[in-house]
């Protein structure tokens, strides 16, 4: 009979990926800010994709905070993470369908 990894292993992998994701998003925001500074462009143009990126970054930070500082149960964090992931993905797809191109000239639809 096949069995998957233990819940403790999945929980530690989840914690690692939350930290890695937050670090990656932070690196993206900081490098984007540096790019804007070097090109003498405004840091925040008010583009809907910027709002979604900053909202997703904040929600990922909230997940990390709840996981590391509040020490919520693995089940509670997992459910919250699924909701946040679904909300982030669906909002990005909905915005792409409604608005199409962003101010940065990127089109994902």
Secondary structure, DSSP 4 states (H G I P E B T S, - for coil): ------HHHHHHHHHHHHHHHHHHHHHHHHHHHHHHHHTT--S----HHHHHHHHHHHHHHHHHHHHHTS---HHHHHHHHHHHHHHHHHHHHHHHHHH-S-TTS----
